[in-house]
Amino acid sequence: MESKQHKVVASLVIAACLVSTASAETRKEYRYTVGPKPSVTVDTEFGSISVKSGNTNQVVVLAVMKSDKASIDISQEGSRLEFESRLQPGADEQTGRIDYEVTVPSDTSLNLHSTDGPITVSRIQADVVAEGATAPIEIRTVSNGHVHVKTMKGPVTLADVRSAHVEVTSISGDVHMNSVSGPFVQVNSGSGRIFYDGDFGSGGGYNFSTQSGDIEAMVAADASADFTAHSMQGHVQSDVPLKPKDHTRFPMEVGRSFFGSVGKAASEVVFKSFSGKIRLKQR
């Protein structure tokens, strides 16, 4: 009998905690009218950030706070908006979480930071800066700007990024790129894998480097690029027929490097790794 009473009391306590947590969740919406080329910053210790394009002169932010241990500081200077999560003493990754859903004009410059994320951006034609520690970062359909991504071990996905200046820095997170092109595309990774599927654009510079991570690139049959690949200790392989080069950056070592071009060699592509494998494949 006593055991049943204990179970009933425990169940009531758990239910009360769940109700308390649910009731503490707060949803707030903020709306701002902005001019051309606005700037939006979102900085949260814990929580997701999702940004997409919408109305031509409206910034709309829906924030979901999981408890009263987190609040938002908001500042506005003209068309520059900043949203920063503030944590109360004792807040953790659950009670201090704030999730942001942001809708902006397509020409809005973004500066986004979340430790655990995820961070997602779509349909933006301006600069995008995204930073996280373990946060997965996904950027899709972005053009005509700078795309800077920094992460410790969160995976990074870039898709349909065109005419952009791209820089990705990762310590151990994998970097996956599909249809990414621009005048400058650079990816540096420590132990993460780099995967590229695209045509390397026309007239751009592409530089992918790792310490121990593998690099794999799928190239379109109609691509036009000049390739240089070298790994100090890893295996290097090209499945694509390459026209030989007269001058190379590194000494030729079978299984450690390859050089050559396809098409008119409009873009320059460099793969470098200390101990990771490098492979060029034809789609």
Buried (B, 14 or more C-beta within 10 A) or exposed (E): EEEEEEEEEEEEEEEEEEEEEEEBEBEEEBEBEBEEEBBBBBBBBBBBBBBBBBBEEBBBBBBBBBBEBBBBEEEEEEBEBBBBBBBEEEBEEEBBBBBBBBBBBBBBBBBBBBBBBBBBBBBBBBBBBBBBBBBBBBBBBBBBBBBBBBBBBBBBBBBBBBBBBBBBBBBBBBBBBBBBBBBEBBBBBBBBBBBBBBBBBBEBBBBBBBBBBBBBBBBBEEBBBBBBBBBBEBBBBBEBEBEEBEEBEBEEEEEBBBBBBBBEBBBBBBBBBBBBBBBBEBE
